Amino acid sequence: MLLFAIAFCASAVSLSAQGGRKAEPNRIIVGDSVTTVRGSLANGQEMEYVFAAKAGSQLTIKNSRPSAFDFRVFSEEADLETEFESSPTLTLTLPQDGDYFFFIRKKAGGPRRANFRLTLHLSPKAPVAVNTNGSGGPCWFTATNGFDVTPPEVIKARQDREMNGYPSAISLDEAVSIFNAEQKCHPRSGMPLSAKEVIVAVSTSVDHGSEKLAADWKDAISSIVSRNVLPKGSLLVGASTGKLIPISGSPFYEFSEAGPRINRIYLFLSLDKKPRLEGIDRSQIILLRKVMID
């Protein structure tokens, strides 16, 4: 596919306009064609852009001069804020429809002024496919030879998510879609989860015995109910995938299928602060469903 580069040039300006007022961000169009932003900044100066994107879109940013410039992506409405990134390439999934702000910053040190050139590209949300043929497809983590035929970076990405939760805020619909697709890889996985069920489960009255924990869930529940967004560090977990077993001679883990025929679905919270392997607290766990599977 032929990609058309759209260049947006900026002279050496800071984000502050005359009179101390904040300058309006430069609105750019980012889509399936490559968008290029370029310009010149001095030490301590930043350039700000804003673009619209759809929920589930995958944003890829490439920085041609990571030694001189870093960047970050921010959206208050989507509860998304990355750190300033110095890596040559960053890819992340955008959690909801709306505007996203993109900042470029000149690092201290080196030449006082330098030229930047970064590219942005949006890929539409890919459909989630599931197979169980053991060929390294989406069910690789349950296939007999799955860990042998799956690229290490794919294994690491999934297991980082299972340890530390979603790396950024994620739309509830996307999180449920990922969860249901992976649950199909397990026997007796039960009825699929729905976004509505999650909302109802977290917004109803607190279960008996969990009253003191409700205060810890307040911010997460507000994000889910009002914006349909799961916060960074949260994770939907099925009971059949809850036990992590080390793989002998490998730094990776696999999930045990052993256990009773009781299907539990949990929402884990704050795994970015206290990962699963460290032993999570009750305050990090909300039970969404508990049923018997024949």
TAFEN-V436911 format. One record per run of one state. SS is the DSSP state (A for helix, B for strand, O for the rest). FROM is the first residue (numbers start at 1). TO is the last residue. Records with the same first field share a line. If there is no record, write none. Layout:
SS: FROM-TO ; FROM-TO
This chain:
O: 1-5 ; 11-15 ; 17-17 ; 21-21 ; 23-25 ; 28-34 ; 43-45 ; 54-57 ; 64-68 ; 76-79 ; 82-84 ; 86-88 ; 94-97 ; 107-112 ; 124-145 ; 150-151 ; 165-169 ; 184-194 ; 204-210 ; 228-228 ; 231-234 ; 242-243 ; 247-252 ; 256-261 ; 269-275 ; 279-281 ; 293-294
B: 6-10 ; 16-16 ; 22-22 ; 26-27 ; 35-42 ; 46-53 ; 58-63 ; 69-75 ; 80-81 ; 85-85 ; 89-93 ; 98-106 ; 113-123 ; 170-171 ; 229-230 ; 235-238 ; 244-246 ; 253-255 ; 262-268 ; 285-292
A: 18-20 ; 146-149 ; 152-164 ; 172-183 ; 195-203 ; 211-227 ; 239-241 ; 276-278 ; 282-284
